[in-house]
Amino acid sequence: LIGTGTFKLSRAVSKCGWLIGTASLLGFSLLHLFLCLRLLEVPRLIERNVESTSDLAKALFRKRGAQAFVFISMLNWFYACAANLRTLHQNFLTVFIISDTCGIDPLDETGTMSTRFSGILFVSLGALLIKSSMKTGIKDMQRKAKVAVTTMFLVAVIETGCALIHALWEGVGKYKMVGKFEDVVAGVYDMMFAFAGVSLLPYVLADMVNPNDAKKVVVRASVQILCFYMWVALIAYFGWEAEMQRREEGSTPLKIMKCLDGFYGFAAIVMSFLFCVKTVMCFPLYFWPLYREAEQLLMLDESPAVKLQLPWAITYQQWLKLLIKGLLVSACLFPLMMDKEIWGYMASVLVGIPINLTQFIFPPLVSALAFQRHLGLLRERRQEAENVQKNYILGSQWIHWISVHAFLLLCLILGAGCALMMAL
């Protein structure tokens, strides 16, 4: 759930002001925790095991609606993979090719993937990712997740350390408590995407060794993410606020450090290299749900021959799965060949619709629909609500109903705002 957008939070706090920014981070963290806890209870409410978001859609939507959502979910994870690879390409160029990147996007200076070096990088990266994506075992994924989290922690240490050094050496700037209304809206919009990734939770829960510990794991992870965000956002904000105000719109601490000579420039290169490592390690984590959604859409396991465990059918299915993985990785690499402007339009559409629906609208909608299904099951069995009161929020069925529907309304408003921002 922790992505490279984490290091844009200081810029979001700068837009909002330190009071509104801190309150927004805390508020989003609490909403994120509430939503995760509601998703955990969905299998119990609908009395059905689920292993992915597509399983939730099949359980709560009609056939056509479920199929449409599976396709939208695939686009969501496709964007996550493609955006991370473009970030990897940019950071790779920053480390190994372009020494002076102040005010210049490396992708603008080198153009698209038409150069000979970029072509070699494209082929090499494709081979590496295809090999990495073939390994989707739990232990392998856990190892990659640990490496990714470690690199993010190292980046945070470097960025906050540089921020403290800059504040002590150069002095601090003027800090605003509350920003202008339009700046607050833009800052809150940026913060939203630091909490995207909730739809990955059903996949993680399905593969947990001890699913009964899921609630404890979610609470602990949410608290750790909140502490990490507060640490990175506030220290980087207090250290780099003067520079962020002085420079052009969109300047982040990493971009500022690239513009400075000596220690800061070297630290920026190290951070970019660590981002490269993190992206390579995280790609299988994003690719994993993309591939599983493709399996659901193509219904690879529904063949009668496969269900009968016929040897030729099993062999054919294995080769078909390998082919699908290769095609999906190639599709994720394709945006690297796009012009920056074309990718910008494509990203706006994907963020405004699939990302918005899958990450911000679908989880609270599923929570509300699951509770409605639960009430229907209780009525069918003529059970009294008091028999299950302990599983409701504050032990009240009505408080639970109001909470999940109020949260759905809030997410619909935020989702509409996200779509509007992308359209503008």
Contacts in CASP RR format, 6 or more apart in sequence:
PFRMAT RR
TARGET T0000
AUTHOR 0000-0000-0000
METHOD contacts of the structure
MODEL  1
LIGTGTFKLSRAVSKCGWLIGTASLLGFSLLHLFLCLRLLEVPRLIERNV
ESTSDLAKALFRKRGAQAFVFISMLNWFYACAANLRTLHQNFLTVFIISD
TCGIDPLDETGTMSTRFSGILFVSLGALLIKSSMKTGIKDMQRKAKVAVT
TMFLVAVIETGCALIHALWEGVGKYKMVGKFEDVVAGVYDMMFAFAGVSL
LPYVLADMVNPNDAKKVVVRASVQILCFYMWVALIAYFGWEAEMQRREEG
STPLKIMKCLDGFYGFAAIVMSFLFCVKTVMCFPLYFWPLYREAEQLLML
DESPAVKLQLPWAITYQQWLKLLIKGLLVSACLFPLMMDKEIWGYMASVL
VGIPINLTQFIFPPLVSALAFQRHLGLLRERRQEAENVQKNYILGSQWIH
WISVHAFLLLCLILGAGCALMMAL
1 195 0 8 1.000
1 196 0 8 1.000
1 197 0 8 1.000
1 198 0 8 1.000
1 200 0 8 1.000
1 221 0 8 1.000
1 225 0 8 1.000
2 149 0 8 1.000
2 152 0 8 1.000
2 225 0 8 1.000
2 228 0 8 1.000
3 152 0 8 1.000
3 194 0 8 1.000
3 282 0 8 1.000
4 84 0 8 1.000
4 87 0 8 1.000
4 275 0 8 1.000
4 278 0 8 1.000
4 279 0 8 1.000
5 193 0 8 1.000
5 194 0 8 1.000
6 152 0 8 1.000
6 156 0 8 1.000
6 194 0 8 1.000
6 228 0 8 1.000
6 229 0 8 1.000
6 232 0 8 1.000
7 155 0 8 1.000
7 156 0 8 1.000
7 159 0 8 1.000
7 232 0 8 1.000
7 236 0 8 1.000
7 252 0 8 1.000
7 253 0 8 1.000
7 254 0 8 1.000
8 190 0 8 1.000
8 194 0 8 1.000
8 252 0 8 1.000
9 25 0 8 1.000
9 190 0 8 1.000
9 191 0 8 1.000
9 194 0 8 1.000
9 229 0 8 1.000
9 232 0 8 1.000
9 233 0 8 1.000
9 236 0 8 1.000
10 232 0 8 1.000
10 233 0 8 1.000
10 234 0 8 1.000
10 236 0 8 1.000
10 237 0 8 1.000
10 240 0 8 1.000
10 244 0 8 1.000
10 252 0 8 1.000
10 253 0 8 1.000
11 187 0 8 1.000
11 190 0 8 1.000
11 244 0 8 1.000
11 250 0 8 1.000
11 251 0 8 1.000
11 252 0 8 1.000
12 21 0 8 1.000
12 24 0 8 1.000
12 186 0 8 1.000
12 187 0 8 1.000
12 188 0 8 1.000
12 190 0 8 1.000
12 191 0 8 1.000
12 233 0 8 1.000
13 21 0 8 1.000
13 22 0 8 1.000
13 25 0 8 1.000
13 187 0 8 1.000
13 233 0 8 1.000
13 234 0 8 1.000
13 237 0 8 1.000
14 237 0 8 1.000
14 241 0 8 1.000
14 244 0 8 1.000
14 245 0 8 1.000
15 179 0 8 1.000
15 183 0 8 1.000
15 184 0 8 1.000
15 186 0 8 1.000
15 187 0 8 1.000
15 190 0 8 1.000
16 24 0 8 1.000
16 178 0 8 1.000
16 179 0 8 1.000
16 183 0 8 1.000
16 184 0 8 1.000
16 187 0 8 1.000
16 188 0 8 1.000
17 175 0 8 1.000
17 176 0 8 1.000
17 177 0 8 1.000
17 178 0 8 1.000
17 179 0 8 1.000
17 184 0 8 1.000
18 175 0 8 1.000
18 176 0 8 1.000
18 177 0 8 1.000
18 234 0 8 1.000
18 237 0 8 1.000
18 238 0 8 1.000
19 177 0 8 1.000
19 178 0 8 1.000
20 177 0 8 1.000
20 178 0 8 1.000
20 179 0 8 1.000
20 184 0 8 1.000
21 187 0 8 1.000
21 191 0 8 1.000
21 233 0 8 1.000
22 230 0 8 1.000
22 234 0 8 1.000
24 187 0 8 1.000
24 188 0 8 1.000
24 191 0 8 1.000
25 191 0 8 1.000
25 226 0 8 1.000
25 229 0 8 1.000
25 230 0 8 1.000
25 233 0 8 1.000
26 226 0 8 1.000
28 191 0 8 1.000
28 192 0 8 1.000
28 194 0 8 1.000
28 195 0 8 1.000
29 195 0 8 1.000
29 222 0 8 1.000
29 225 0 8 1.000
29 226 0 8 1.000
29 229 0 8 1.000
31 195 0 8 1.000
31 407 0 8 1.000
31 410 0 8 1.000
32 195 0 8 1.000
32 198 0 8 1.000
32 222 0 8 1.000
32 225 0 8 1.000
33 218 0 8 1.000
33 219 0 8 1.000
33 222 0 8 1.000
34 403 0 8 1.000
34 407 0 8 1.000
35 198 0 8 1.000
35 363 0 8 1.000
35 364 0 8 1.000
35 367 0 8 1.000
35 407 0 8 1.000
36 198 0 8 1.000
36 201 0 8 1.000
36 218 0 8 1.000
36 222 0 8 1.000
37 215 0 8 1.000
37 218 0 8 1.000
37 219 0 8 1.000
38 363 0 8 1.000
38 364 0 8 1.000
38 367 0 8 1.000
38 404 0 8 1.000
38 407 0 8 1.000
39 198 0 8 1.000
39 201 0 8 1.000
39 202 0 8 1.000
39 363 0 8 1.000
39 366 0 8 1.000
39 367 0 8 1.000
40 201 0 8 1.000
40 205 0 8 1.000
40 214 0 8 1.000
40 215 0 8 1.000
40 218 0 8 1.000
41 367 0 8 1.000
41 370 0 8 1.000
41 391 0 8 1.000
42 50 0 8 1.000
42 56 0 8 1.000
42 366 0 8 1.000
42 367 0 8 1.000
42 370 0 8 1.000
43 49 0 8 1.000
43 50 0 8 1.000
44 391 0 8 1.000
45 370 0 8 1.000
45 371 0 8 1.000
45 373 0 8 1.000
45 374 0 8 1.000
46 59 0 8 1.000
46 60 0 8 1.000
46 370 0 8 1.000
46 373 0 8 1.000
46 374 0 8 1.000
47 377 0 8 1.000
48 59 0 8 1.000
49 55 0 8 1.000
49 206 0 8 1.000
50 56 0 8 1.000
50 59 0 8 1.000
50 202 0 8 1.000
50 206 0 8 1.000
51 202 0 8 1.000
51 203 0 8 1.000
51 206 0 8 1.000
51 292 0 8 1.000
52 202 0 8 1.000
52 203 0 8 1.000
52 206 0 8 1.000
52 289 0 8 1.000
52 292 0 8 1.000
52 293 0 8 1.000
52 296 0 8 1.000
53 69 0 8 1.000
53 73 0 8 1.000
53 199 0 8 1.000
53 202 0 8 1.000
53 203 0 8 1.000
53 289 0 8 1.000
53 293 0 8 1.000
53 358 0 8 1.000
53 362 0 8 1.000
54 66 0 8 1.000
54 69 0 8 1.000
54 70 0 8 1.000
54 73 0 8 1.000
54 292 0 8 1.000
54 293 0 8 1.000
54 296 0 8 1.000
54 297 0 8 1.000
55 202 0 8 1.000
55 296 0 8 1.000
56 202 0 8 1.000
56 366 0 8 1.000
57 65 0 8 1.000
57 66 0 8 1.000
57 69 0 8 1.000
57 70 0 8 1.000
57 73 0 8 1.000
57 362 0 8 1.000
58 66 0 8 1.000
60 366 0 8 1.000
60 369 0 8 1.000
60 370 0 8 1.000
60 373 0 8 1.000
61 69 0 8 1.000
67 297 0 8 1.000
69 357 0 8 1.000
69 362 0 8 1.000
70 293 0 8 1.000
70 296 0 8 1.000
70 297 0 8 1.000
71 297 0 8 1.000
72 353 0 8 1.000
72 354 0 8 1.000
72 357 0 8 1.000
72 358 0 8 1.000
73 199 0 8 1.000
73 289 0 8 1.000
73 293 0 8 1.000
73 354 0 8 1.000
73 358 0 8 1.000
74 290 0 8 1.000
74 293 0 8 1.000
74 294 0 8 1.000
74 297 0 8 1.000
75 350 0 8 1.000
75 353 0 8 1.000
75 354 0 8 1.000
76 199 0 8 1.000
76 350 0 8 1.000
76 354 0 8 1.000
76 355 0 8 1.000
76 357 0 8 1.000
76 358 0 8 1.000
76 359 0 8 1.000
77 286 0 8 1.000
77 287 0 8 1.000
77 289 0 8 1.000
77 290 0 8 1.000
77 293 0 8 1.000
78 290 0 8 1.000
78 331 0 8 1.000
78 332 0 8 1.000
78 350 0 8 1.000
79 347 0 8 1.000
79 350 0 8 1.000
79 351 0 8 1.000
79 354 0 8 1.000
79 355 0 8 1.000
80 286 0 8 1.000
80 290 0 8 1.000
81 283 0 8 1.000
81 286 0 8 1.000
81 287 0 8 1.000
81 290 0 8 1.000
81 332 0 8 1.000
82 332 0 8 1.000
82 334 0 8 1.000
82 335 0 8 1.000
83 347 0 8 1.000
84 279 0 8 1.000
84 282 0 8 1.000
84 283 0 8 1.000
84 286 0 8 1.000
85 125 0 8 1.000
85 129 0 8 1.000
85 279 0 8 1.000
85 283 0 8 1.000
85 332 0 8 1.000
85 333 0 8 1.000
85 335 0 8 1.000
85 336 0 8 1.000
86 107 0 8 1.000
86 335 0 8 1.000
86 336 0 8 1.000
86 343 0 8 1.000
87 275 0 8 1.000
87 279 0 8 1.000
88 125 0 8 1.000
88 275 0 8 1.000
88 276 0 8 1.000
88 279 0 8 1.000
88 280 0 8 1.000
89 107 0 8 1.000
89 121 0 8 1.000
89 336 0 8 1.000
90 105 0 8 1.000
90 106 0 8 1.000
90 107 0 8 1.000
91 272 0 8 1.000
91 273 0 8 1.000
91 275 0 8 1.000
91 276 0 8 1.000
91 279 0 8 1.000
92 121 0 8 1.000
92 272 0 8 1.000
92 276 0 8 1.000
93 106 0 8 1.000
93 107 0 8 1.000
93 109 0 8 1.000
93 110 0 8 1.000
94 101 0 8 1.000
94 106 0 8 1.000
94 258 0 8 1.000
94 268 0 8 1.000
94 269 0 8 1.000
94 272 0 8 1.000
95 269 0 8 1.000
95 272 0 8 1.000
95 273 0 8 1.000
95 276 0 8 1.000
97 106 0 8 1.000
97 110 0 8 1.000
97 117 0 8 1.000
98 104 0 8 1.000
98 106 0 8 1.000
98 109 0 8 1.000
98 110 0 8 1.000
101 258 0 8 1.000
101 259 0 8 1.000
102 258 0 8 1.000
102 259 0 8 1.000
103 248 0 8 1.000
103 255 0 8 1.000
103 258 0 8 1.000
103 259 0 8 1.000
105 340 0 8 1.000
107 340 0 8 1.000
108 340 0 8 1.000
110 118 0 8 1.000
111 339 0 8 1.000
111 340 0 8 1.000
112 118 0 8 1.000
112 336 0 8 1.000
112 337 0 8 1.000
112 338 0 8 1.000
112 339 0 8 1.000
112 340 0 8 1.000
113 119 0 8 1.000
113 121 0 8 1.000
113 122 0 8 1.000
113 336 0 8 1.000
113 337 0 8 1.000
114 337 0 8 1.000
118 336 0 8 1.000
122 333 0 8 1.000
122 336 0 8 1.000
122 337 0 8 1.000
125 333 0 8 1.000
126 329 0 8 1.000
126 330 0 8 1.000
126 333 0 8 1.000
128 280 0 8 1.000
129 280 0 8 1.000
129 283 0 8 1.000
129 287 0 8 1.000
129 329 0 8 1.000
129 332 0 8 1.000
129 333 0 8 1.000
130 325 0 8 1.000
130 326 0 8 1.000
130 329 0 8 1.000
132 280 0 8 1.000
132 283 0 8 1.000
132 284 0 8 1.000
133 283 0 8 1.000
133 284 0 8 1.000
133 287 0 8 1.000
133 291 0 8 1.000
133 325 0 8 1.000
133 326 0 8 1.000
133 328 0 8 1.000
133 329 0 8 1.000
134 322 0 8 1.000
134 325 0 8 1.000
135 284 0 8 1.000
136 284 0 8 1.000
136 288 0 8 1.000
136 291 0 8 1.000
138 207 0 8 1.000
140 284 0 8 1.000
141 284 0 8 1.000
141 285 0 8 1.000
141 288 0 8 1.000
144 281 0 8 1.000
144 282 0 8 1.000
144 284 0 8 1.000
144 285 0 8 1.000
145 281 0 8 1.000
145 282 0 8 1.000
145 285 0 8 1.000
147 277 0 8 1.000
147 278 0 8 1.000
147 281 0 8 1.000
148 278 0 8 1.000
148 281 0 8 1.000
148 282 0 8 1.000
148 285 0 8 1.000
151 274 0 8 1.000
151 275 0 8 1.000
151 277 0 8 1.000
151 278 0 8 1.000
151 281 0 8 1.000
152 274 0 8 1.000
152 278 0 8 1.000
154 274 0 8 1.000
155 271 0 8 1.000
155 274 0 8 1.000
155 275 0 8 1.000
155 278 0 8 1.000
156 228 0 8 1.000
156 231 0 8 1.000
156 232 0 8 1.000
158 267 0 8 1.000
158 270 0 8 1.000
158 271 0 8 1.000
158 274 0 8 1.000
159 232 0 8 1.000
159 236 0 8 1.000
159 253 0 8 1.000
159 254 0 8 1.000
159 257 0 8 1.000
159 271 0 8 1.000
160 231 0 8 1.000
160 232 0 8 1.000
160 235 0 8 1.000
160 236 0 8 1.000
161 235 0 8 1.000
162 253 0 8 1.000
162 257 0 8 1.000
162 263 0 8 1.000
162 264 0 8 1.000
162 267 0 8 1.000
163 235 0 8 1.000
163 236 0 8 1.000
163 238 0 8 1.000
163 239 0 8 1.000
163 240 0 8 1.000
163 253 0 8 1.000
164 235 0 8 1.000
164 239 0 8 1.000
165 263 0 8 1.000
166 239 0 8 1.000
166 240 0 8 1.000
166 243 0 8 1.000
166 264 0 8 1.000
167 238 0 8 1.000
167 239 0 8 1.000
170 242 0 8 1.000
171 242 0 8 1.000
172 238 0 8 1.000
172 239 0 8 1.000
172 241 0 8 1.000
172 242 0 8 1.000
173 241 0 8 1.000
173 242 0 8 1.000
173 245 0 8 1.000
174 241 0 8 1.000
174 242 0 8 1.000
175 238 0 8 1.000
175 241 0 8 1.000
178 184 0 8 1.000
186 421 0 8 1.000
189 417 0 8 1.000
189 418 0 8 1.000
189 421 0 8 1.000
192 360 0 8 1.000
192 414 0 8 1.000
192 418 0 8 1.000
194 229 0 8 1.000
196 355 0 8 1.000
196 359 0 8 1.000
196 360 0 8 1.000
197 359 0 8 1.000
198 359 0 8 1.000
198 363 0 8 1.000
199 289 0 8 1.000
199 358 0 8 1.000
199 359 0 8 1.000
199 362 0 8 1.000
199 363 0 8 1.000
200 285 0 8 1.000
200 289 0 8 1.000
201 218 0 8 1.000
203 288 0 8 1.000
203 289 0 8 1.000
203 292 0 8 1.000
205 211 0 8 1.000
205 214 0 8 1.000
208 214 0 8 1.000
208 217 0 8 1.000
236 253 0 8 1.000
237 244 0 8 1.000
240 253 0 8 1.000
240 256 0 8 1.000
243 251 0 8 1.000
243 256 0 8 1.000
244 251 0 8 1.000
244 252 0 8 1.000
244 253 0 8 1.000
244 256 0 8 1.000
247 255 0 8 1.000
247 256 0 8 1.000
247 259 0 8 1.000
254 268 0 8 1.000
254 271 0 8 1.000
254 272 0 8 1.000
256 264 0 8 1.000
257 264 0 8 1.000
257 265 0 8 1.000
257 267 0 8 1.000
257 268 0 8 1.000
257 271 0 8 1.000
258 265 0 8 1.000
258 268 0 8 1.000
287 328 0 8 1.000
287 329 0 8 1.000
287 332 0 8 1.000
290 328 0 8 1.000
290 332 0 8 1.000
291 324 0 8 1.000
291 325 0 8 1.000
291 328 0 8 1.000
294 324 0 8 1.000
294 328 0 8 1.000
295 301 0 8 1.000
295 321 0 8 1.000
295 324 0 8 1.000
298 324 0 8 1.000
300 306 0 8 1.000
300 317 0 8 1.000
300 320 0 8 1.000
300 321 0 8 1.000
300 324 0 8 1.000
301 307 0 8 1.000
301 317 0 8 1.000
303 313 0 8 1.000
303 317 0 8 1.000
305 312 0 8 1.000
305 313 0 8 1.000
306 313 0 8 1.000
306 314 0 8 1.000
306 317 0 8 1.000
335 343 0 8 1.000
335 346 0 8 1.000
338 346 0 8 1.000
348 422 0 8 1.000
348 423 0 8 1.000
349 422 0 8 1.000
351 418 0 8 1.000
351 422 0 8 1.000
352 418 0 8 1.000
352 419 0 8 1.000
352 422 0 8 1.000
352 423 0 8 1.000
353 419 0 8 1.000
356 415 0 8 1.000
356 418 0 8 1.000
356 419 0 8 1.000
356 422 0 8 1.000
360 411 0 8 1.000
360 414 0 8 1.000
360 415 0 8 1.000
360 418 0 8 1.000
361 411 0 8 1.000
361 412 0 8 1.000
361 415 0 8 1.000
363 411 0 8 1.000
364 404 0 8 1.000
364 407 0 8 1.000
364 408 0 8 1.000
364 410 0 8 1.000
364 411 0 8 1.000
365 408 0 8 1.000
365 411 0 8 1.000
367 404 0 8 1.000
367 407 0 8 1.000
367 408 0 8 1.000
368 404 0 8 1.000
368 405 0 8 1.000
368 408 0 8 1.000
371 400 0 8 1.000
371 401 0 8 1.000
371 404 0 8 1.000
375 397 0 8 1.000
375 401 0 8 1.000
378 385 0 8 1.000
378 388 0 8 1.000
385 397 0 8 1.000
389 395 0 8 1.000
389 396 0 8 1.000
389 397 0 8 1.000
392 399 0 8 1.000
392 400 0 8 1.000
393 399 0 8 1.000
393 400 0 8 1.000
393 403 0 8 1.000
394 400 0 8 1.000
END
